[in-house]
């Protein structure tokens, strides 16, 4: 049960309670560290969630309602802090959640949101460490002309170039038509052959990534090696799936499709 569980029971056993409000902090909801110690993903607690653990610890008849996950304790403790946040409330009893909601909405700037049963707290707790430092006040960004944080200038510039290029190519409708035509050339080559077989069902095929297999892994290795030597790079399939994968995104030229189809036919004639 641990120190927190014993503390909760010692506070509740000697008195009658219908709703228990306990500050659990970030009990068992750490972040996995990655490069340079930067957090990248949340780790769940062993018994579902800290709120569910608390519910198991309290006496029968006492209700635990989980809330205020993304509101920092310093902000709540400082009357001068301006709050503007939605507060998710998780609990199994509607009446008890309503009580907690009324308490929350007594705090200026906080808005109570019903997030479902107590088991939902597991998801909220896992997201909390990721959300707690994210600025979700869109008004802040609007008041600062979207310059509250340094904008990704180069990313925006590249996006502008891509959008400009798409417009010059005839827009989205023209891009869709070209992509269908490019993909059809490869799929038609696969379907007309017994040497190649498509990896996806015909009605689920991608226009961007054409996947296919050969009769054996030895043939697939030879296909990758010889296609690379012929100037066709990146055809090796995903490491978890294998096979071949031709990525033919918007900017991939028709000449590249023609070269791949010609190589596939030549390879089949030689190895089939």
PyMOL commands that set and color helices and strands:
alter all, ss='L'
color gray80, all
select helices_A, chain A and resi 2-12+35-37+50-57+73-77+94-104+118-131+138-143+153-168+171-191+202-204+217-229+254-271
alter helices_A, ss='H'
color red, helices_A
select strands_A, chain A and resi 19-20+31-33+39-42+63-64+85-89+110-114+197-198+209-213+244-247
alter strands_A, ss='S'
color yellow, strands_A
deselect
rebuild
show_as cartoon
